[in-house]
């Protein structure tokens, strides 16, 4: 079966693969996986909301349900705070293939520490698996609702740092924005960055106890035209030193714009926060996002930003896997480039390539493919480009350098297995890539530390037994986070970590992730 529909797995298949971890998994024996990333899936699906339903009267479907006996109903009594565990997550296990007991055997502290300590992931396959884990529908660690709330906060914070604001916003809303002040403050931060702060301010107006942040209280009171309350709270915060001087100066201009006409712009703060960022924009002094953390780049995706700012923000977010590839393509093809150099060259080269591809002419594609591929490599967008164009490119008969580029693009796309099996793509020095795409290893071990380590992982190198054992103990989420950290070490040059990470992924049944991570490690130059 095609490996691109292999990601959606059942728990039984996962545990079976863990039990037989000493042998390599093959494409035919694996459950099916889906090529669609969680971020892409969320862009096309509406998250269903649970609806309580009454059982209908089978005799007469239009009649309201009635009791079958006159006996009093059976009542189950349990202490307050105890009840059926609630699964928190945006993507059901029918899509992720991950079980709902993903976190059940772990402690919240261990999981939170792992999520917070996880480094930036360089491999797109690793990024995709991370989003899947963070957004998977799963029960709380050890069935503890409070632990589930704490873990939900950690998951949302990680999504926020990655720049995946829409999923982060949906997840914190599902977890419950009024659960605690921490939940509300995180919701407010994300809302300020996405421009949906009115909803959060409305909730705060009804429940002022939800935040201890005086800046948020002042901002929301002013947004609600409650100027007296805003001025009084501002005066108290100023007199008692409850806010940093930089934010007090911002709030002063926000509340009293007439007193600062002609005043010089405020200095850039030493540390930016979402409220300050929003206040700068409100007083007419928007901050450039290029030097700010990634979440602030989302603001530049709005139509009020210039096209160049939109393009640069989209590239930045796409590199982190936080933006659907089609969103980037839409911006690239929105209009003709306005200048040359940098992002403008990539826009021009991609538009020329797309036009050539539409003609179906091998000569036209041969002329335009090398330039656009070099641009995608420079921008670190090879996998996004491959996902968008590999299928159409595979239908064009190419030769020479263009043929090798097209082969590499197909190896980086969800259709890697089909491309490897295509006899018409007879490209020299691709034996290792073709074997990995099939879940195998060539008979001869290749030279080089990294190719050798990848070869060994697909030749039957044993997984980390402690991790496989932990997965059997309902600690799969914890295990995946550890394997992702190992993959990052491998991407940085630790070939032993790369071998063990790939072997463990295969033992856990995450075959598609293992193959794509291996192919990306060999083909992507960073």
N, C-alpha and C positions, 0 to 999 in steps of 0.2 A: 504493500500500500504506500501511497505517497506520504513522505514523512511530514509534509506540511499540514496534514490533518491528524497528527498523532498526539497533540498535547493534551487533549481532554481524556483523562484517565480515571478509572474507578479506583477506590481505595483497595479493593481486593487485588487488582492487578499490581498496585504499588507494593503491597505487603508481599505478594508473591515474588516480585522482582527483588525485594530486599532479602527474602529468604534464600534466593539463589544468586546472591551477589558475587559468588566466585566465578561465574561465567558471564561472557559478554551478551548483552541483549541485542536482538536483531530486529530489523524493521517489521518482519512478519509476525514476531511473537509479542510485539508491544501493542498496547491499547492505542486508540487513535488520539492524535494531538491536533490542535487547531493552530494554524499559522497566524491568526489574527491576534495582535497584541492586545493586552487589556485596555490600554489607552485608546486604541482604535475601536475596540468593542464598545467601550463606554460612550464613544462619540456617536454610535449608531443605535444604541439601546436605551430605553427608558428604564430606570431602576424601578421594579415593581414594588408597590407598597402592600404589606399584608392587610388583608381585609377580613374581619370577623364575619363568618357566615353561619346562619342557622340551618339546621337540617330541615329540608322540606317535608311536608306530609306526602308520602308516596301515593296514598290513595287519591288525594286531590292536590296536585302541585300548587294550585292557586290559593289553597287554604293555609292559614297560619299554622305552625307546628303546635301540636297538642300533646299533653301528657298521656302516657299509656296506662298508668295506674294512679290510684289515689294516695299511694305511699309518699312520705316526704322524700325529697331527693337526698342522695348520699353527699355528705359534706366532708371535704378533706381539709384538715387544719394543719397549718405549718407556721413556723415562726416568721415574724416580719423580716423581709429581706431575703427569704429563701423561696425559691420557685424554679420553674423551668428555666434553664439557661437560655440566654438570648444570643443568637448568632449575629455578630456585627461584621459587615462587609458588603461591598457593592456588587461583587461578581459571584454568582452561584457556582457550586462545585461542578455542575454540569458543563460549565465553560472552562473553569480553571483546571479541573481534574484533581484538585486537592481536597482531601477530606475535611469535614467540618470540625474534626478533633485535632486540627492542625497544631493548636497551641496547648491542648488539654493537659499534657503531661509535664509541661514546663512551668516555671515560676514567672510571674510578671516581671520581677526585677531582672532576671537573667535575659529575658526577651528584650526588655527596654534597653538594657545596657548594650546588647548586641546591635539593636537597631541604631542607637545613637553613635556607637563606635564604628559602624560599618563605613569604610572609606568610599570615596567617589569611585564608581565602577566604570572601567574603560570599555569593556566589551558590551556591545548592544544586546547580545544574548543574555548576559548577566543582568543588565538593566531591565529587560523584559521580564525575567523571572522575579526580580525584586518587586516590580509593580504588581505582578500576579499574587505574590505572597502578601503584600501590604493591603491589597484590595479584596482578597479572598474572603468569602463568607465563612466565618468560623466562630466556634464557641470560646468563651473566656478561659484563660489558663486555670486549671484545676477547678473548673466550674464556679469560680468566684466572680460574682458580678462586679465587685469593686476592682478586682484585678483586671477584668475586661475593660472597665472604664479607663484605667491607667494605661493599659496597652493601646487602646484606641487613640488616646492622646499622643502616644509615641508614634504610632503609625501615621497620624495626621501630620505631626511635626516633620516627619521624614518626607512625606509627600510635599509639604510646603517647601522644605529646603531644596528638593529636586525641581521645583517649579511647576509641579502638577497641581495647579490650584483648583481646577474644577473638580477632580476626584477628591481632593482634600476637603473641599467645601461640602460635597455630598456626604462624605464619610463622617465628618464632625456633626452634621445635621442628623444623620442616622443615629449616631452614638448618643445624641441628646445635648443640645446647646445649653440647656438649663440644668444639667446634671451637677455642675459645680462652677465656681468662678473661673477655674482653669479652662473648662470647656468653653465657657462664654468668651473669655478673652482671646482664645485661639480662634474661635469663630469670627470674632470682630476683626482680628488681624487679617484673616483670609478675605473677609468681606471688604475691608478697606482696599486691599490689593486688587480685588476683582470689580470694584465699583458697585457692590450690592450692600453697602453699609446701612441703607435705609431700613432694611428688614431687621438688622441687628439692633439698630437704635430704637425701633418700635418695641422690640422685646424688652430692651433696657428701660424704656419709659414705663412699662407696666411692672417691671421688677428691678428697681434700682440696686438691690442688694447683690445682683449678679456680678458686679465688678467693683474692685477696689481702686481702679485706675481713674484718677481724677481727670486726666486728659480726655479719656473716653466719655466721661460724664459731661464735661464741658462741651465737647464736640457734638454729642447727640442732643443735648439740650438746645444748642444753637440751631442744629438741623431741624429741630421741631419748632423753631421760632419761639422757644421759651427763653428769651433773652435775659430776663431778670434772674432766673435760676442759673443760667450759664455765667452771668457776670458775678453773681454771689459766690458760686463755686470757684471761679477763677480767682477772685479776690482772696478767698480762704487758702487756696493752694499757693498763691503768691506770698501771702503773709506767713504761712507756716512752712514754706519751703518743701511742699509735697511733690513738686515736679522739678526736673532739671531746668536750669536757666534757659538752655537752648529751646526747650519745648514751651516754656512760658513766653518767650519772645515770639514764637510762632503763633501761639494761641492769642496773644495780645493783638497781633496784626489781623488774625482771623476774626476776632470779635470787634475790633475797632479800626477797620480799614481807613476810615476818614482821617485818622490821626497820623497816618504814615504815608500820605501822598507825597511822592517825590523822594522818599527815603531810599537809601541804597539797599540793594538786595541783602538778605541775611546770609551770613557765611554758611558754607556747607557743614552740617553737623559731623562730629567725629564718628558717631555711630548712627546709622539710619534705622528707623523703625516704621512700621506701616502707617501709624497715625501721623507721624511727622512727614512722611512721604506724601500722604494725602493732603495734609495742610499746606505744604509747599505748593502743590498743584492748585489748591483752592484759592490761595492768595496771589496766583498768577506768576509763581516762580518755580515751575516744574523742574525736577531734578533729572539729569540724564541717567539712564539706567545701566550704561555700559560698564561702569566701575562698581555698581551695586551688586549685592547677591542676586542669584538667578531669579528668585520669585518676583523681583521688581520688574524684570523684563516683560512679564505678562502685560503690564500697563501699556507697553509699546505696540501690542497687537491690535489696539483699538484704532478705529478709523481716524481719530483726531491726531494720531501720530503720523509723521511723515513716512513715505514708503520705504526709504532707506532704514529708518529706525525699526519699522515693522519687519523688514527682511532680516536685519541683524538679530532682532529678538527671536524671530522664528528659527533661525539657524541655531542660535544658542540653546533654545529649548528642545529642538529636535535632536541635537547631539546628546542631550540628557535623556532622550526617550520620553519627554514630557509633552510632546505635541504630535498629533497625528501627522503622518507623512503627507497626506493629501492637503493639509492646511498649508504646509510649506510650498507645495507645488502650486497651489492657488495663488500665493503671493508672488512666486517666481514668474508666473505667466499673466499677472494682472495687467501689465502695461509694458511699453517699450522702455528699456533702460535709459536713464537720464544722463549718464556720464560713463566714464570708463574707469577701470581699476577696481580691485577688491571685489565687493559683492556685485557690482555692476557687470563685471566680466563674467561672473558665474551666471547671472541672469541672462545675459546675451547668449552665452554658450549653450545654456540649457534650452532656451527658446529655439535656437537654431537646430539643436539636436532633435527636439520634439517635432519640429516641422519636417526634418529629414526622415524621422522614424515613421511619421504618418504617410509619407509617400511610398514606403516599402522598398525604396531604392537602396541596394547594397552600397553603391558608390556614394550616395549622399550620407548614409550612416557612417561609412568609413571615414569620410572627411570631417564629420562633426563629433564623433564619439571620443577620440583621444582628448580633445580640448576640454569637453565637459567633464570627463572622468578625472583629469588632472585637477580641475576646479573643485570637484567633490572631495577628492583626496585632501586637498589643502584645507578645506573647511571641515573635514572630519564627518562627512555626510554620505559616505559610500553605501552604507547599509540602507539608509532611507532612499537613496537613488535606486539601488538595486531592487528594493521592494516595489517601487513605482514602475520601473521600466523593464525588468528582466523578462517578463512574459512576452511582451511585444518584441523585445530585442531577440529573443530566442527563435523567432520566426524568420529572421533575416539571415541569409547565407553570407558569412563574412570570411575573410582570409587575412593572414598575417597578423599584424599587431592588433587590429580591430577585433579579430576572432579571439585572441587571447584575453583582451579586455572584456569582451562579451562573456567569455567563459567564467572569468573571475566574478563578474557581476551576477551571473546565474548562481554561482557557488555561495554568494552572500545573500541570496534571496530565499524566500520560502520554497522555491521550486528546485532547490539544490539537488535533490535526489533524482528527479526526472532528468535534469541536465547531465548528471553524471552517468546516467544509463543510456544517453542518446549516442548511438554509434557514429552519427554524423559529426560529432564534436571531437574529432581526433586531434587533440592538442598535446604537444610534447611536454614532458616534465610535469604531468598532472596526476600521476599514479596515486600519490598520497592523498590528494584532494578528492579524487574519485572514490578511493577506498573509504575514507572517512564519511563521505556523503552517503555511502551504503551501510555505514556502521561496522566497517571492517578495517583491517590494516593490511598493507602490502606485505608480501612475503619477506622482502628485504628491508631491514631497518634503515631509515634514511640517515644521512649525516646531519650533524647539528643538534644542539642540546634540546631546543624546543620541538623540532620535528620528531626527534627521537622520543621525547617524553609523550607526545601526542600519539605516536605509533604504539607505545607501550600501553597507554590507556585503552586503546581499541584492540590490542592484542590479548588482553586478559589480565592486565595488572589488577591486583586486588584493591578494593575500596577501603576506606577507613572503617574498620569493623566497629569502632566505638560509635561512629555516626550512624551506621546502618542499624546497630542495636538501639540507639536512641530513637530512631524513626519508628521502630517497632513498638516503642513505649509511648506512642502518641506525642512525640516531640519533633515531628517532621518540620514544623516551621522553624524551630530553633536550629535544626540540622541544615536546612536550606540556607539560612543566614550565615552559618559557619562555612558552608561550601562556597557561597558567594565571596566571602572574605578570602578564601583560598584561591578562587579564580582570579581575584584582583592581584594577589601576590604572584600568581603565575603570569599574568599579563605584564607584571613589572620585572619579570626575569627569573622568578623562582620556578624552575622547571619541575622540581619534585612536587611542589604545591599544585602545579598545573596538571600533572599526571594523576595525582590523588583526587583532585577535584573532579576531573572528567570521569575517572573510574567510579567515584561515588555517585555522581549524577546518573550514570548508567545503571548502577545497582539500585538506585531509588526509582527507576523507571522514567527518569527525565531524559530520555534518549535524544529528543529533538534539541533540547537545550545543550546537551553535551556535544552533539555534532556541530551545531551552529557556533558554539563557543570555540571549538577546535578550528573550524574553517576560518572564523574571524581572526583568531590568533595568528594564523599563517598568512592571511591575505591583507590584513590591515596594518599599515605602518603609522606609528604615532611618534 
